[in-house]
Amino acid sequence: VLRNLYVSPRTTITNRLLVWDGVVNGDLPFRLPGGNIAAALGAQVRHNTYLGDYSALNNSEITPCVDSIDDGTPVCPIPTGALIFNASLANYNYSGDVWAVFGEIQFPILENLQVTGAVRHEEYGGNIGSTTNPKVAIRWQPLEWLTIRGSASTTFRAPTPLTTTPR
């Protein structure tokens, strides 16, 4: 009896992220007082995988309730797990891909003043959709020991497949 009072549920959560990037960059044949205009173009694919593995004590598919009968049929209306107070979830394996293209251009207005513009478009798929986000940045170095930078941009952080997939 005592051994069954002191049990340790086990939960293993794994998040895998695989990223493929491709970038082409270089100077353009246009010159400003600060140097050649430079540009970059690229693409990216991100593949995210979320895995959740719960032991029998906190897996709602194996032990949905404290008083589950031997065949796994719950007797309680809401699956709380064998330990009631600890989270009880079913194992899961969700994944999703994000596709992106981006571009950036740098204008060296003067030797000590650069303006950069960029744009990034991402496709999330499913119910999330896509987003396009621009950015502009300025770098000014009025003195050798002083650099002033500023930027403005938009961004979007999509929910993960873990939060958008019904359980």
C-alpha angles and dihedrals in degrees: 000000000000093000090056092051092061105052128147119218115211127218125180117189117186127187117187123189122188116185130190116192132183123182133176117190142161148119120305121222091253121099132202126184090271096049141277121338109250129206140185133195126187151156134216138192121195122191114194124191125187120193127183121188119183128187121238091266095060102024109107091203093057100034110013095168142016090251099041111152122237096269091056096254108146119233093193124078095230120039106239100162131240095293098043096203097059123073114269118198138157120252112266141192115189130166139176142178131224121198121199140178124189143177136193134187128190124204114197095204092175133352089266099034126067130172120197129192126189141171132194128191120194130188114205099174127208117054092333099070124185143308137204118204127187128200135192124188135182127200119189124176106188092169133025091248097039128069123174119198133181136171141177126199146145126235142184128205111199122212115255123252085252091066098037100048114086115235 
